[in-house]
Amino acid sequence: MKYLFDTDHVTFLQRHKGAEFVALSAKMARHSPSDFALSVVSLHEQALGANAYISRAKTPAGVVTGYQLMGQVIESFNLATVLPFDVAASTEIARLRAQRIRVGTMDLRIASIALANKLTLLTRNVADFGKVPGLTTEDWTV
């Protein structure tokens, strides 16, 4: 494994359309599928999003759509290696918090997984992730 997808890149892959998807897919085609991983934190973020959609649904059709979104999330994450938030990642996040790194909790968890596994993080959010010492980021959507 060489790369960890941030949730934004996962979302572009799931949509299967748009300029970001085309750019990301072209760069991925130069690598083996085994070079890529997802994180359990991205799964958590997407499940929360689908859950929020279901909770806000005002019609039966909206509820159906929300559960379809949840199903798509499950399918996407079943197709790839999903890295855990484990003791190594927990150690990394504690180290980063001790340095008072000002990044959102979920992003810091994703960064910690990337650092613990010595992976490059693929993200559009290079501004926030750029605050994390030692983390290598690339934006493959451009």
C-alpha positions in Angstrom: 0.0 0.0 0.0 1.1 3.5 -0.8 -1.9 5.7 -0.7 -4.8 6.4 1.6 -7.9 8.1 0.2 -9.4 11.0 2.2 -13.2 10.9 2.2 -13.4 13.6 -0.5 -11.6 11.4 -3.0 -13.7 8.4 -2.0 -16.8 10.5 -2.8 -15.5 11.4 -6.3 -14.9 7.7 -7.0 -18.4 6.8 -5.9 -20.0 9.4 -8.2 -18.3 8.0 -11.3 -18.6 11.4 -13.1 -17.1 14.9 -13.3 -13.7 16.3 -14.0 -12.4 15.2 -10.6 -13.4 11.6 -11.2 -11.7 11.6 -14.6 -8.5 13.1 -13.3 -8.4 10.8 -10.2 -9.2 7.7 -12.3 -6.5 8.5 -14.8 -3.9 8.7 -12.1 -5.1 5.6 -10.3 -4.8 3.7 -13.6 -1.0 4.0 -13.4 -1.0 2.0 -10.1 -2.0 -1.4 -8.9 -5.3 -1.6 -6.9 -3.3 -2.9 -4.0 -1.6 0.5 -3.7 -4.8 2.1 -2.3 -6.6 1.9 1.0 -9.6 3.5 2.6 -10.0 4.3 6.3 -12.6 3.3 8.8 -12.9 7.0 9.5 -14.1 7.7 6.0 -16.6 4.9 6.3 -17.8 6.5 9.6 -18.1 9.9 7.8 -20.1 8.5 4.9 -22.3 6.5 7.2 -23.1 9.6 9.2 -23.9 11.4 6.0 -26.3 8.7 4.8 -27.8 8.6 8.3 -28.4 12.3 8.3 -30.1 12.0 4.9 -32.4 9.3 6.2 -33.2 11.4 9.4 -34.1 14.5 7.3 -36.2 12.6 4.8 -39.8 13.9 4.6 -41.2 11.3 2.3 -41.0 7.5 1.9 -39.1 8.0 -1.3 -36.6 10.1 0.6 -36.1 7.3 3.1 -35.6 4.9 0.3 -33.0 7.1 -1.3 -31.2 7.5 2.1 -31.0 3.7 2.5 -29.8 3.4 -1.1 -27.0 5.8 -0.2 -26.2 3.7 2.8 -26.1 0.6 0.7 -23.7 2.3 -1.8 -21.4 3.2 1.1 -21.3 -0.4 2.2 -20.7 -1.6 -1.3 -17.8 0.8 -1.9 -16.0 -0.1 1.3 -16.4 -3.8 0.6 -14.4 -3.4 -2.6 -11.2 -2.1 -0.9 -8.8 -2.5 1.9 -10.2 -0.6 4.9 -7.6 0.4 7.5 -8.6 0.6 11.1 -8.1 3.3 13.7 -5.9 1.1 15.8 -3.3 1.6 18.6 -0.7 2.9 16.2 -3.1 5.5 14.8 -4.2 6.4 18.4 -0.6 6.9 19.3 -0.2 9.2 16.3 -3.2 11.3 17.1 -2.1 11.7 20.7 1.3 12.9 19.5 -0.4 15.4 17.1 -2.7 16.7 19.8 0.2 17.2 22.1 1.6 19.5 19.4 -1.7 21.4 19.3 -2.3 20.7 15.6 -5.4 22.7 14.6 -7.2 20.2 12.4 -10.7 18.8 12.7 -11.1 15.6 14.6 -12.1 13.3 11.7 -9.3 14.7 9.5 -6.8 14.3 12.3 -7.9 10.6 12.7 -7.5 10.1 8.9 -4.1 11.8 9.1 -3.1 9.6 12.0 -4.0 6.4 10.1 -1.9 7.6 7.1 1.1 8.4 9.3 0.8 5.2 11.3 0.9 3.2 8.0 3.4 5.5 6.2 1.0 6.3 3.4 0.5 9.4 1.2 -2.9 10.9 1.8 -4.9 11.6 -1.4 -7.1 14.7 -0.6 -8.3 18.0 -1.9 -8.0 19.4 1.5 -4.3 20.0 1.4 -4.6 23.3 3.4 -5.8 21.6 6.6 -3.8 18.3 6.1 -0.7 20.4 5.3 -0.7 21.5 9.0 0.1 17.9 10.0 3.8 17.5 10.5 5.3 14.6 8.5 2.1 13.9 6.5 2.5 13.7 2.7 -0.5 14.8 0.7 -1.4 14.9 -2.9 -4.5 16.0 -4.8 -5.2 13.7 -7.7 -8.4 15.5 -8.7 -6.6 18.3 -10.6 
